[in-house]
Amino acid sequence: MTKSLDRETLARVAPKLAELSQDLLFNDIWQREILSPRERSLITLAALTALGRIQQLPWHIRFAQQNGLNREELVETFTHLAFYAGWPAAVSALECLEEDKH
């Protein structure tokens, strides 16, 4: 799997996209009070898993952990998604979780 761009690399490769991501996504959308960061992480992991955006999962798994999700909850999330997003999508997500452990 090709590694996804981190914030610093994205800023170097596509400065405007990095700026928009920081300003609009992380400084605005992620800060809205209606949903907690924990809930937003669950939604994001579900969307990335369902859409097969596996390259983005490792970063968002770490971010979800910063937002209060523990490993057991992440495993349960991906297990639950197997029935809605498909078995291969859930297993791929679990592989990302396992990779992040090392």
ABEGO torsion letter per residue (X at the ends): XBBBBBAAAAAAABAAAAAAAAAAAAAAAAABAABBAAAAAAAAAAAAAAAGBAAAAAAAAAAAAAAGBBAAAAAAAAAAAAAAAEAAAAAAAAAAAAAAAX
